């Protein structure tokens, strides 16, 4: 997402140079911290994924909170799925949930890591069915490989992480309000009797304290990026479900996501 936004943002800012810099480590905390503590002059922006970016402030010391950022624009809302391997005996969500209910903790659920949308989705599905035994991996790719190989019975990952693996995976349900255009034949969990929604939101933030004029210029540029047909095409080709939320509305979503993470941490701490 960052690189695709970056391709178009420079032109939207009148020919500015946009450099995408990787800041790996600590589940994104290093990068989030660098943005939160940068000079609020508009020249340092950062990607921001929810709920994970704020969830990790509950399970470890962090140099930022939900109030440490200027929330500019969210571009992606990638819903979680409940997924099994193509060879799995589970052909429906009902069959998987019935087995989990009849055999508490006997059915394994693979996920990318603890403290993020995959983990929260698995907890919610487990609370609805009885209980899964959660099996966290170091990243979605490893979780997907284990699932395809039959090392876990089921998994939860975002819909975009299933794109390109249709011959190896069966998506049983999407944890979203509505069916996705990327998988129109896959029902939502709500359609199947489980009022559960969870997704990964991905957007762009700046440090808190940004000058309103600078913020307005960046918001206008990001809106122009979102409106660009070529940008929309590229995002669709990557399997990125779009949900553009800007400014105060994005901040409201972020703080609500932080409260969701806080509630889960208080009732089901993951460390």
GIZI-V885408 format. One record per residue. N is the residue number from 1. RES is the residue in one letter. OMEGA is omega as a letter, one per 40 degrees, with the letter a starting at -180 (NA if undefined). Layout:
N,RES,OMEGA / N,RES,OMEGA
//
This chain:
1,X,a / 2,X,a / 3,X,i / 4,X,i / 5,X,a / 6,X,i / 7,X,a / 8,X,a / 9,X,a / 10,X,i / 11,X,a / 12,X,i / 13,X,i / 14,X,i / 15,X,i / 16,X,i / 17,X,i / 18,X,a / 19,X,i / 20,X,a / 21,X,i / 22,X,i / 23,X,a / 24,X,i / 25,X,i / 26,X,i / 27,X,a / 28,X,a / 29,X,a / 30,X,i / 31,X,i / 32,X,i / 33,X,i / 34,X,i / 35,X,a / 36,X,a / 37,X,i / 38,X,i / 39,X,a / 40,X,a / 41,X,i / 42,X,a / 43,X,i / 44,X,i / 45,X,i / 46,X,i / 47,X,a / 48,X,i / 49,X,a / 50,X,e / 51,X,a / 52,X,a / 53,X,a / 54,X,i / 55,X,a / 56,X,i / 57,X,i / 58,X,a / 59,X,a / 60,X,i / 61,X,i / 62,X,a / 63,X,i / 64,X,i / 65,X,i / 66,X,a / 67,X,a / 68,X,a / 69,X,i / 70,X,a / 71,X,a / 72,X,a / 73,X,i / 74,X,a / 75,X,a / 76,X,i / 77,X,a / 78,X,a / 79,X,i / 80,X,i / 81,X,i / 82,X,a / 83,X,i / 84,X,i / 85,X,a / 86,X,a / 87,X,a / 88,X,i / 89,X,i / 90,X,i / 91,X,a / 92,X,i / 93,X,a / 94,X,a / 95,X,i / 96,X,a / 97,X,i / 98,X,i / 99,X,i / 100,X,i / 101,X,a / 102,X,a / 103,X,a / 104,X,i / 105,X,i / 106,X,a / 107,X,a / 108,X,a / 109,X,a / 110,X,i / 111,X,a / 112,X,a / 113,X,i / 114,X,i / 115,X,i / 116,X,a / 117,X,i / 118,X,a / 119,X,a / 120,X,i / 121,X,a / 122,X,i / 123,X,a / 124,X,i / 125,X,i / 126,X,i / 127,X,a / 128,X,a / 129,X,a / 130,X,i / 131,X,i / 132,X,i / 133,X,a / 134,X,a / 135,X,a / 136,X,i / 137,X,i / 138,X,i / 139,X,a / 140,X,a / 141,X,i / 142,X,i / 143,X,i / 144,X,i / 145,X,i / 146,X,i / 147,X,i / 148,X,a / 149,X,i / 150,X,a / 151,X,i / 152,X,a / 153,X,a / 154,X,i / 155,X,i / 156,X,i / 157,X,i / 158,X,a / 159,X,a / 160,X,a / 161,X,i / 162,X,a / 163,X,a / 164,X,a / 165,X,a / 166,X,i / 167,X,a / 168,X,a / 169,X,i / 170,X,i / 171,X,a / 172,X,a / 173,X,i / 174,X,a / 175,X,a / 176,X,i / 177,X,a / 178,X,i / 179,X,a / 180,X,i / 181,X,i / 182,X,i / 183,X,a / 184,X,a / 185,X,a / 186,X,a / 187,X,i / 188,X,i / 189,X,a / 190,X,i / 191,X,a / 192,X,i / 193,X,a / 194,X,a / 195,X,a / 196,X,i / 197,X,i / 198,X,a / 199,X,i / 200,X,i / 201,X,a / 202,X,a / 203,X,a / 204,X,i / 205,X,i / 206,X,i / 207,X,i / 208,X,i / 209,X,i / 210,X,i / 211,X,a / 212,X,i / 213,X,i / 214,X,i / 215,X,a / 216,X,i / 217,X,i / 218,X,i / 219,X,i / 220,X,i / 221,X,a / 222,X,i / 223,X,i / 224,X,i / 225,X,a / 226,X,a / 227,X,a / 228,X,a / 229,X,i / 230,X,i / 231,X,i / 232,X,i / 233,X,a / 234,X,i / 235,X,i / 236,X,i / 237,X,i / 238,X,a / 239,X,a / 240,X,i / 241,X,a / 242,X,i / 243,X,a / 244,X,i / 245,X,a / 246,X,i / 247,X,a / 248,X,i / 249,X,i / 250,X,i / 251,X,i / 252,X,i / 253,X,a / 254,X,a / 255,X,i / 256,X,i / 257,X,i / 258,X,i / 259,X,i / 260,X,i / 261,X,i / 262,X,a / 263,X,i / 264,X,i / 265,X,a / 266,X,a / 267,X,a / 268,X,a / 269,X,a / 270,X,i / 271,X,NA
//
